[in-house]
Amino acid sequence: MTHRSFDKRVSKLNAKRQRKTSQVEREALAEIITVLDELAARKIMGDPFVHAEIEVVNKFLRTP
């Protein structure tokens, strides 16, 4: 993921949230986006095991 792409994603989130993200939040979000991008790339490449990982990550992210 490019830094510019990340900044664009964070800007969109900030616009929705009506407040700026802290440095800690930005770092955590960068790590989450990196993992999601890697999972997406593996899915595109046809990795037969990635779908189960995507489901686990999805469940984790939706847990309150």
N, C-alpha and C positions, 0 to 999 in steps of 0.2 A: 504494500500500500504506500502510495506516495504521501509525503507530508501535506501537499496541497489538497489531495483528496480527503485526507483526514480533517484538515482545517475546514473544508467545505461542509463535511458531515457535521462537525461540531457547531458550525455557524447555523446550520439548519435546526439543530437541536436547541441551541440557545434562543433562536427566534420563537420556537414553540414554547419554551419554558419561561420566557420573560425574565431570565436572569443568566448571568455568565457562569460558566463552570469554573471550578477551582482547578489548580494545577493537579491535585491528587485525582480529581474526577476525570480530567483530561487524560492522565496517564492510565487510569483504569479503563477508560473507554477505548484508548488506543490498543490496549492489550486484548480487550473483548473483540474489537473490530478485526484485529490481526488473526485471532483464532477463527472467527466466522469467515473471513476471506480465505483462510487456508482450507477450511472445510468445504467451502464452495468450489475452490480450485480442485480439490480431490474428487468431488462429486462430478465435476465436468470431465475429469480424466477417467472416470469410470470405476473408481475405487468401490468394490462391492461391500465394504464394511463401513463406509462413511455415513450411510443413512442412519444407522443405529446411533452413531455418535451425535449426529445432528439432532435426533430426537431427545437424547439425554441433555444436550446443551439447551435445547428449547425448553424442556421441562424445568431445568435449573434456573434459567433466566425468568421464567414466569412464576416461580415460587416466591410468595411474599416474604 
